[in-house]
Amino acid sequence: MVIPKIKDIDIPFIFKKNIFTNDINLIKGNAAIKHSIKNLILTIQGERRFQPKVGTILSDSLFELATDDMHTEIENSIKSVLSDYEQRITNVDVSISLDIKTPNKVSVNITYTNISTEDEQLLSIVIPDFL
């Protein structure tokens, strides 16, 4: 099986040109996968009009994270969207932790294996820093 090289377009709030090619910047490899994962888990279900099943319940549940059942629902939601829409990774493990000092601040740690390199990667996201 031939695995294609991983590339993605870097879309910040303001497009920045590559000074050498005068084109938009590309992100490659693990950075492209991490960028895609962040986009998928921070998307609210129903936000994408023609793909209403893309997204998680994470942002909807920020004020309800006190129960273990809610943790499990969010973890399952993240695992589901990543298994359905991010085909470049396997062995996804999600853990959620609350910051007791700062209310409604949640840390999401996602461990996964990049199928093209067989490397295990860790992505840590703090919510609501991205919201």
Phi and psi restraints in degrees (value plus and minus 20) as a CYANA .aco file:
   2 VAL   PHI    -112.8   -72.8
   2 VAL   PSI     104.9   144.9
   3 ILE   PHI    -122.1   -82.1
   3 ILE   PSI     104.0   144.0
   4 PRO   PHI     -90.0   -50.0
   4 PRO   PSI     136.3   176.3
   5 LYS   PHI     -88.7   -48.7
   5 LYS   PSI     125.4   165.4
   6 ILE   PHI    -113.9   -73.9
   6 ILE   PSI     102.3   142.3
   7 LYS   PHI    -159.3  -119.3
   7 LYS   PSI     133.2   173.2
   8 ASP   PHI    -172.3  -132.3
   8 ASP   PSI     142.8   182.8
   9 ILE   PHI    -109.8   -69.8
   9 ILE   PSI     113.4   153.4
  10 ASP   PHI    -104.2   -64.2
  10 ASP   PSI      90.8   130.8
  11 ILE   PHI    -133.5   -93.5
  11 ILE   PSI      65.2   105.2
  12 PRO   PHI     -99.7   -59.7
  12 PRO   PSI    -198.9  -158.9
  13 PHE   PHI     -81.7   -41.7
  13 PHE   PSI     -51.6   -11.6
  14 ILE   PHI    -143.4  -103.4
  14 ILE   PSI     103.7   143.7
  15 PHE   PHI     -82.1   -42.1
  15 PHE   PSI     108.5   148.5
  16 LYS   PHI    -129.6   -89.6
  16 LYS   PSI     115.6   155.6
  17 LYS   PHI    -106.3   -66.3
  17 LYS   PSI     126.9   166.9
  18 ASN   PHI     -93.4   -53.4
  18 ASN   PSI     105.5   145.5
  19 ILE   PHI     -88.3   -48.3
  19 ILE   PSI     -40.3    -0.3
  20 PHE   PHI    -109.9   -69.9
  20 PHE   PSI     -57.9   -17.9
  21 THR   PHI    -125.4   -85.4
  21 THR   PSI     -30.2     9.8
  22 ASN   PHI      40.1    80.1
  22 ASN   PSI       8.5    48.5
  23 ASP   PHI    -141.2  -101.2
  23 ASP   PSI     152.4   192.4
  24 ILE   PHI     -89.9   -49.9
  24 ILE   PSI     135.2   175.2
  25 ASN   PHI     -94.7   -54.7
  25 ASN   PSI     126.8   166.8
  26 LEU   PHI    -129.4   -89.4
  26 LEU   PSI     126.7   166.7
  27 ILE   PHI    -133.2   -93.2
  27 ILE   PSI     124.1   164.1
  28 LYS   PHI    -150.9  -110.9
  28 LYS   PSI     141.3   181.3
  29 GLY   PHI      43.9    83.9
  29 GLY   PSI    -155.2  -115.2
  30 ASN   PHI     -83.0   -43.0
  30 ASN   PSI     -52.0   -12.0
  31 ALA   PHI     -84.4   -44.4
  31 ALA   PSI     -57.1   -17.1
  32 ALA   PHI     -86.3   -46.3
  32 ALA   PSI     -59.6   -19.6
  33 ILE   PHI     -87.0   -47.0
  33 ILE   PSI     -65.2   -25.2
  34 LYS   PHI     -81.1   -41.1
  34 LYS   PSI     -59.5   -19.5
  35 HIS   PHI     -81.9   -41.9
  35 HIS   PSI     -63.5   -23.5
  36 SER   PHI     -85.8   -45.8
  36 SER   PSI     -61.8   -21.8
  37 ILE   PHI     -82.6   -42.6
  37 ILE   PSI     -65.0   -25.0
  38 LYS   PHI     -78.7   -38.7
  38 LYS   PSI     -64.5   -24.5
  39 ASN   PHI     -81.8   -41.8
  39 ASN   PSI     -61.7   -21.7
  40 LEU   PHI     -87.7   -47.7
  40 LEU   PSI     -64.8   -24.8
  41 ILE   PHI     -99.7   -59.7
  41 ILE   PSI     -40.9    -0.9
  42 LEU   PHI    -110.5   -70.5
  42 LEU   PSI     -24.6    15.4
  43 THR   PHI     -99.0   -59.0
  43 THR   PSI     113.3   153.3
  44 ILE   PHI    -103.3   -63.3
  44 ILE   PSI     115.9   155.9
  45 GLN   PHI     -77.1   -37.1
  45 GLN   PSI     110.8   150.8
  46 GLY   PHI      71.6   111.6
  46 GLY   PSI     -26.3    13.7
  47 GLU   PHI     -90.3   -50.3
  47 GLU   PSI     -57.1   -17.1
  48 ARG   PHI    -108.1   -68.1
  48 ARG   PSI      92.3   132.3
  49 ARG   PHI     -76.2   -36.2
  49 ARG   PSI     -63.5   -23.5
  50 PHE   PHI    -114.7   -74.7
  50 PHE   PSI     -20.5    19.5
  51 GLN   PHI    -156.5  -116.5
  51 GLN   PSI      49.2    89.2
  52 PRO   PHI     -87.1   -47.1
  52 PRO   PSI     -37.5     2.5
  53 LYS   PHI    -106.1   -66.1
  53 LYS   PSI     -29.3    10.7
  54 VAL   PHI     -95.0   -55.0
  54 VAL   PSI     112.5   152.5
  55 GLY   PHI     104.8   144.8
  55 GLY   PSI     157.8   197.8
  56 THR   PHI    -149.5  -109.5
  56 THR   PSI     154.6   194.6
  57 ILE   PHI    -115.5   -75.5
  57 ILE   PSI      -7.5    32.5
  58 LEU   PHI     -79.3   -39.3
  58 LEU   PSI     -74.4   -34.4
  59 SER   PHI     -89.8   -49.8
  59 SER   PSI     -49.6    -9.6
  60 ASP   PHI     -89.1   -49.1
  60 ASP   PSI     -43.1    -3.1
  61 SER   PHI    -126.4   -86.4
  61 SER   PSI      -7.5    32.5
  62 LEU   PHI     -79.7   -39.7
  62 LEU   PSI     -52.1   -12.1
  63 PHE   PHI    -115.1   -75.1
  63 PHE   PSI     -15.2    24.8
  64 GLU   PHI    -140.9  -100.9
  64 GLU   PSI       3.0    43.0
  65 LEU   PHI    -103.4   -63.4
  65 LEU   PSI     -10.5    29.5
  66 ALA   PHI     -94.7   -54.7
  66 ALA   PSI     -40.5    -0.5
  67 THR   PHI    -119.6   -79.6
  67 THR   PSI     133.5   173.5
  68 ASP   PHI     -88.4   -48.4
  68 ASP   PSI     -53.0   -13.0
  69 ASP   PHI     -82.4   -42.4
  69 ASP   PSI     -59.3   -19.3
  70 MET   PHI     -87.5   -47.5
  70 MET   PSI     -59.5   -19.5
  71 HIS   PHI     -77.5   -37.5
  71 HIS   PSI     -65.8   -25.8
  72 THR   PHI     -84.6   -44.6
  72 THR   PSI     -61.3   -21.3
  73 GLU   PHI     -81.9   -41.9
  73 GLU   PSI     -63.3   -23.3
  74 ILE   PHI     -86.9   -46.9
  74 ILE   PSI     -64.9   -24.9
  75 GLU   PHI     -79.7   -39.7
  75 GLU   PSI     -63.7   -23.7
  76 ASN   PHI     -85.6   -45.6
  76 ASN   PSI     -56.9   -16.9
  77 SER   PHI     -83.3   -43.3
  77 SER   PSI     -63.0   -23.0
  78 ILE   PHI     -86.8   -46.8
  78 ILE   PSI     -65.6   -25.6
  79 LYS   PHI     -81.0   -41.0
  79 LYS   PSI     -60.0   -20.0
  80 SER   PHI     -84.6   -44.6
  80 SER   PSI     -68.2   -28.2
  81 VAL   PHI     -87.3   -47.3
  81 VAL   PSI     -54.6   -14.6
  82 LEU   PHI     -91.6   -51.6
  82 LEU   PSI     -57.7   -17.7
  83 SER   PHI     -90.2   -50.2
  83 SER   PSI     -51.3   -11.3
  84 ASP   PHI    -100.9   -60.9
  84 ASP   PSI     -55.7   -15.7
  85 TYR   PHI    -140.6  -100.6
  85 TYR   PSI     -25.7    14.3
  86 GLU   PHI    -142.2  -102.2
  86 GLU   PSI      71.7   111.7
  87 GLN   PHI    -101.3   -61.3
  87 GLN   PSI     -24.8    15.2
  88 ARG   PHI    -108.8   -68.8
  88 ARG   PSI     -17.9    22.1
  89 ILE   PHI    -151.1  -111.1
  89 ILE   PSI     136.0   176.0
  90 THR   PHI    -159.5  -119.5
  90 THR   PSI     156.9   196.9
  91 ASN   PHI      32.2    72.2
  91 ASN   PSI      32.1    72.1
  92 VAL   PHI     -99.7   -59.7
  92 VAL   PSI     109.2   149.2
  93 ASP   PHI    -149.1  -109.1
  93 ASP   PSI     111.4   151.4
  94 VAL   PHI    -141.2  -101.2
  94 VAL   PSI     114.1   154.1
  95 SER   PHI    -154.0  -114.0
  95 SER   PSI     121.7   161.7
  96 ILE   PHI    -141.0  -101.0
  96 ILE   PSI     115.9   155.9
  97 SER   PHI    -157.5  -117.5
  97 SER   PSI     126.7   166.7
  98 LEU   PHI    -116.2   -76.2
  98 LEU   PSI     124.3   164.3
  99 ASP   PHI    -113.1   -73.1
  99 ASP   PSI      90.4   130.4
 100 ILE   PHI     -85.7   -45.7
 100 ILE   PSI     -53.0   -13.0
 101 LYS   PHI     -89.7   -49.7
 101 LYS   PSI     -53.1   -13.1
 102 THR   PHI    -138.1   -98.1
 102 THR   PSI      91.4   131.4
 103 PRO   PHI     -84.9   -44.9
 103 PRO   PSI     125.4   165.4
 104 ASN   PHI      41.8    81.8
 104 ASN   PSI       3.4    43.4
 105 LYS   PHI    -126.9   -86.9
 105 LYS   PSI     100.4   140.4
 106 VAL   PHI    -139.8   -99.8
 106 VAL   PSI     117.1   157.1
 107 SER   PHI    -125.0   -85.0
 107 SER   PSI     108.7   148.7
 108 VAL   PHI    -134.6   -94.6
 108 VAL   PSI     100.9   140.9
 109 ASN   PHI    -132.0   -92.0
 109 ASN   PSI     103.8   143.8
 110 ILE   PHI    -139.9   -99.9
 110 ILE   PSI     100.8   140.8
 111 THR   PHI    -127.3   -87.3
 111 THR   PSI     113.3   153.3
 112 TYR   PHI    -172.3  -132.3
 112 TYR   PSI     147.0   187.0
 113 THR   PHI    -132.5   -92.5
 113 THR   PSI     106.9   146.9
 114 ASN   PHI     -95.6   -55.6
 114 ASN   PSI      99.5   139.5
 115 ILE   PHI     -90.0   -50.0
 115 ILE   PSI     -44.3    -4.3
 116 SER   PHI     -99.1   -59.1
 116 SER   PSI     -48.4    -8.4
 117 THR   PHI    -134.4   -94.4
 117 THR   PSI     -30.3     9.7
 118 GLU   PHI      41.3    81.3
 118 GLU   PSI      -0.1    39.9
 119 ASP   PHI    -108.6   -68.6
 119 ASP   PSI     120.2   160.2
 120 GLU   PHI    -105.3   -65.3
 120 GLU   PSI     113.6   153.6
 121 GLN   PHI    -143.0  -103.0
 121 GLN   PSI     133.9   173.9
 122 LEU   PHI    -145.2  -105.2
 122 LEU   PSI     109.9   149.9
 123 LEU   PHI    -140.9  -100.9
 123 LEU   PSI     102.0   142.0
 124 SER   PHI    -133.4   -93.4
 124 SER   PSI     107.4   147.4
 125 ILE   PHI    -147.1  -107.1
 125 ILE   PSI     114.7   154.7
 126 VAL   PHI    -125.8   -85.8
 126 VAL   PSI     103.2   143.2
 127 ILE   PHI    -125.6   -85.6
 127 ILE   PSI     115.6   155.6
 128 PRO   PHI    -115.8   -75.8
 128 PRO   PSI       7.2    47.2
 129 ASP   PHI     -77.2   -37.2
 129 ASP   PSI     -53.3   -13.3
 130 PHE   PHI    -110.3   -70.3
 130 PHE   PSI     -33.7     6.3
